[in-house]
Amino acid sequence: MPTYQLNVNGLDHSVDVSEDTPLLWVLRDHINLVGTKYGCGISQCGSCTVHMDGNAVRSCGITVSMAEGKSITTIEGLSENGSHPVQEAWKEIDVPQCGYCQAGQIMSATALLDKNPNPTEKEIKDAMHGNICRCASYNRIYKAVEMAAAKMN
């Protein structure tokens, strides 16, 4: 089995897995970062969203061979204690109900705000569109993204 070198949350990791192993399973099962959730397995729900070189990607659809040499950030890498402005806004607005999709939601919101610090309501909705929330907390999610943008500016 090949060995892949990954940089996750600023730390280097060597993993011995098949080249077609989804990044999601490498993160969860080999690096023990379980904040990234499995939702659908077909890159449609957004629960497994991480950043790869600053872009929001669905880790269930990215293979370990595609991730090698890239900078990967998971929900655990945003802050050590939940103090990232997006995480703070999530708490202040009390976004989660069941919470399952929230790591992916936060990662998508963070990627948006890193690229566009002053998004319009439409830009927020467009960026968050691929993240499904089964509890339908969308209005609170959008409010939290707006609040996080204000905190970051």
Long-range contacts (C-beta under 8 A, 24 or more apart in sequence): 4-64, 4-65, 4-67, 4-68, 5-68, 5-69, 6-31, 6-64, 6-67, 6-68, 6-70, 6-72, 7-70, 7-71, 7-72, 8-33, 8-72, 8-73, 8-74, 8-77, 9-33, 9-72, 9-73, 9-74, 9-76, 9-77, 10-77, 15-64, 17-64, 18-64, 19-63, 19-64, 19-65, 20-63, 20-64, 20-65, 21-63, 21-64, 22-59, 22-60, 22-61, 22-62, 22-63, 22-64, 23-50, 23-59, 23-60, 23-62, 23-63, 23-64, 23-66, 23-67, 23-72, 24-48, 24-59, 24-60, 24-62, 26-64, 26-67, 27-59, 27-72, 27-74, 33-74, 33-76, 35-74, 35-75, 35-76, 35-103, 36-74, 36-75, 36-103, 36-104, 37-100, 37-101, 37-103, 37-104, 39-100, 39-101, 39-104, 39-132, 44-130, 44-132, 45-101, 45-104, 45-131, 45-132, 46-101, 46-104, 46-105, 46-108, 46-130, 46-131, 46-132, 47-100, 47-101, 47-103, 47-104, 47-131, 47-132, 48-104, 49-103, 49-104, 49-105, 49-107, 49-108, 49-131, 50-74, 50-75, 50-107, 51-107, 51-110, 51-111, 54-111, 54-114, 54-115, 55-111, 56-107, 56-108, 56-110, 56-111, 56-112, 56-127, 58-130, 73-107, 74-103, 74-107, 75-103, 75-106, 75-107, 78-106, 78-107, 78-110, 84-110, 85-113, 85-148, 85-151, 85-152, 86-110, 86-113, 86-144, 86-145, 86-148, 88-148, 88-151, 89-144, 89-145, 89-147, 89-148, 89-151, 90-144, 90-148, 92-144, 92-147, 93-140, 93-143, 93-144, 93-147, 94-140, 95-137, 95-140, 95-141, 95-144, 96-135, 96-137, 97-135, 97-137, 98-134, 98-135, 100-134, 101-131, 101-132, 101-133, 101-134, 104-131, 105-131, 105-133, 105-141, 109-141, 109-144, 109-145, 109-148, 112-145, 113-145, 113-148, 113-149, 113-152, 117-149, 117-152, 117-153, 118-149, 118-153, 119-145, 119-149, 121-146
